[in-house]
């Protein structure tokens, strides 16, 4: 396998978004060609322009490559740690008692 290509385990280990050069490697593209395609609106998956740079969501990259994201913590809950609508929390202890609110 050439240096321009990535293996499935490398792809699944990518962060939530990657730079354009990294995404290009997944498709076997070099940095220059990746930027040419992105500027022309022809990159093989969704690209998000951020100022003069580009970011590529891991989900769009994996989808374009036909790879199912099976990594743990890949859903929306992984992006927003803490309680979610289906979860509840209970606040207890002296800091949360009614009497401490009056002090």
Secondary structure as GFF3:
##gff-version 3
##sequence-region A 1 103
A	DSSP	alpha_helix	8	12	.	.	.	ID=ss1
A	DSSP	beta_strand	17	19	.	.	.	ID=ss2
A	DSSP	alpha_helix	20	26	.	.	.	ID=ss3
A	DSSP	alpha_helix	31	39	.	.	.	ID=ss4
A	DSSP	beta_strand	48	50	.	.	.	ID=ss5
A	DSSP	beta_strand	53	57	.	.	.	ID=ss6
A	DSSP	alpha_helix	58	65	.	.	.	ID=ss7
A	DSSP	alpha_helix	76	79	.	.	.	ID=ss8
A	DSSP	three_ten_helix	94	96	.	.	.	ID=ss9
A	DSSP	alpha_helix	98	101	.	.	.	ID=ss10
###
